[in-house]
Amino acid sequence: MTQQSILITGAGSGIGAGIARCLAEQGQHLILTDLGADGIEALAAEINAAGGSAEAQVLDVCSEESVSAALASISRPVDVLVNNAGLQHVSALEDFPMEKWDLLIQVMLVGVARLTRALLPGMRERGYGRIINVGSIHSLVASRYKSAYVAAKHGLVGFSKVLALETADTDITINTICPTYVKTPLVDKQIADQARTNKIPEDQVVREIMLKPMPKGVFISFEELAGIAAFLYSPVARNITGQCIVVDGGWTVT
């Protein structure tokens, strides 16, 4: 496979950074984007020092101006877009600040549409593109106290199905990876939030809320997600589009 140019949102930490490190080891060029420069610049330096290829670009998916400026500044066209940027807020709806509810939707659904829309003309012109959305088990099922997150992740699946139809006339695919919990700073914060909201200890949150629904009972790794992403932009996956790749340790089998 020739080198792919892969833009990852939310690449400054967590899943985005983990996927970036793995794909850089496979010889891909990484365009690392995030709201702030520090994390992505440090990661780009780390990847380049190890013999990989990476660049950093500040990008706010909620801003049309930021998206336009960032795409005008990157060094090469984007072959693969990984829509990963995300955040979480755990609260009963009655106590959920609506500005926070709106922010989650803006980042994880509207922002995905905004950036995808900006990159599609170039992909069409080159006759090739791969769009990989980082969804969640909550793209498929619900949990208490996560109304905005679940709504955004469910919406991502519907968005992907529509785009699969709209891009079926060319070699562009769009798919959504739906993992259960990956041990990241975002999940660590969720553990604390869930413990507070449910009034139980943090270790009980991990056992009873996060891992209990998974028959395999283990967190998902960055390597698993990166391997699935690499499969989705490989030639053998050219007819896989509009699909959810579910990585749930057996959560949804019953």
N, C-alpha and C positions, 0 to 999 in steps of 0.2 A: 504494500500500500504506500502511495506517495504521502509525503508529509501533509498533514491537515493543519489549517489555521483555525484554532478553537477559541472562541470568546466565552468566558465564564463570568456570569454575574455573581456578586456576593463571594468573590474569591479570596477575600482577605482573611478568612478563618473558616473553621468548621468544614462542612461538606465540600464547599467550593474549593478551598485550599487543598483538601485531601484528594479530590478528584484531579486537580491540577498537577499535583506532585506525581501521581500515578501516570497520567497521560504524558507528562514531560519525559518520564523514563522510557516511554515507548517511541520517543523521537518526534512528537508533535510540537507545533509552535503554539504557545499559550498566550492569549490576550487576557490578562487578569484585570477585572474591573470590580470596583466597590465604591461606596460612598466616600471613603477616606483613602488617602494615599499610603499611609504608613504600612499597613498590612500587606498590600499588594506589591509595593515597592520592595519590601523585605523578601517576600516570596519570589518575586522575579529575580532578584539578586541571588537568592539561594539556588534557584533552578539554573540560572546562567553559569554560576560558579561550578555547578556539578556537571557542566557540559551540555545542558539543555538549551532550549530556546524559549524566551518569555519576554513579554513587555507588560508594563502596568499602565492603566488608564483610569482615572477617576470617572465614575459614571453614576448618575442618579436616574434610575429607571422611571421615576415619577415626573421627570422633567423632559419635555420635548427638546428644549435648548441644550440640556446636558447630553442627551442621546445624540443629537446632531453634531455637537462639538466633539464628542468622544469618537464617533465613527469617522469624522474628518481627520482625526489625529493619529489613528492607528496605522501601522506600517504596511498592512496588506489586507486584501479582502478576507472576509470571514466565510469559511467553509462550513463550520459547525458552530451552532449557538447552543450553549447550555444555560437555560433559564433557571438559575439556582437561588437568586437573592430571596431572602425571606426573613420573617420575624414572627414572634409569638406573643400572645397575651392571654393569660388564663384567668377567666372571671365569669361568673354568672351574668347572663345578659342584662339583668336589672342593674348591675353594678358596672357594666362594661362602658367605659367612656366612648361616645360615638366617634370622636375624632381618632381614637385608637382603632376602633372597628374599621373606619374608613381607610386608615393608613395601611392596615393589613391587606385590604382588598386592592388598594392602589399599587402596592409593591408586588404582590404575588399573583395578581390577575391583570389589572390594567397595565401595569409596567411590562408584563410579559407580552401583551398585545402590542404595546408601543414599540418595544425593541424589535420584536419579530417583524412588525410592519415596516420598520426602517430598513431591515436587512433583506427582506424578500425581493425587492427589485434587483439587487445585485446578484442574488442567488439565481433568479430567473434568467438574468442576462448571461450568466456563466453556465446555466443549465445544470446546476448541481447545488444542493444544500441539505444539511441535516440539522433539525431543530430537536433538541432533547430537553424536555421539561423535567425538573426535579419536583415531582409531586410528593405524595405521602400515602401511607395507609389511610390517612384521613381524606384522600381523594375518593375512597371507596366506602368507608364506614365513619361513624361519628363517635365523639367522646364528649362528655359533659364539659362545660366551661370553655369550649373552644369554638364558639359559633362563627367568629370571623375567619379563623384559620380553616375550618372545615368547609365553610362556604367558598373561600378562595380556591382551595385545593380541588373541591368538586367542580368548580367552574373551569379550572384548568383542563380537566378531562374533556368537557364539552367543547371548549375552545380548540383543543387539539384535534378532535374529530372533525370539526368544521374545516380547519386549515388543511387537514389531510385530503378532504374533498376538493378544496380550492387549489391545491398544488398537485393534484393527481396527473395533470397534463405534462409534468416535467419531472426530472430526477431530484425531487425534494421530498423529504419525509419529515414527519413530526410525530414524536412519541413521548410518553410520560412514564418515567420510572417512579414506582410507588413503593418506597421502603417503609418498614416500621422504624423503630427508634435507632438512630445512629448516635454514638456517644460523642457529642459535641458540646461546646459551651452553651448553645441554645437549649439543648436537652438538659444540661445540668441546671439551667435556670428554671426550666419547666418542672424539674423534680422538686425544687424548692417551692415554686408556685403551687404545684399540686398538693404538696404537703400542707401548705398553709390553707389552701382552699378546702381540702378534704379533712383537715385537722387530724392528720396521721403522720408518723415519722417518715423521713425521706427514704430509708431503706425499704419501708413498706410500699411506698409509691413505686419503686423500681420493681419489686416482686409482684405486687398485686394489680397495679395499673398498667405498667409498661410491658413487662415480660410475661405475665401470666397468660394473656390471650395468645401468645406465640407457642405452639407446641415445641418448637426447637429451643425457645427460652434464652436466646442470646441476642446481643446488639448486632446490627448490620455494620460491616466494615467499609471503609473508603475504597478498598481494593475491589470489593464486590460491585460497588456502584460504578467505579471507573471501568471495570471489565465489561459491564453491561453497556455503558456509553460507547466504548470502543467497538463492541459488537454492532450497535445501532448505526454507527457511521462506516462500518465495513461494507464491502461490496455485496456480501451475502445477505444483507438486511435491506436491500433496496426496495423490496416489496412489503416491508413491514412498516405500516404507517397508520396513525390514528389509534394506536394501541396503548394499553397500560401494561407495563412490565412490572408485575407484582412481586416484591421481595419481602415477604411477610412472615417467614418461618412457619407457615401453615395457618396463620391467623384466620384467613377467609375460606378455608377448605370446607367448613361445615355450615 
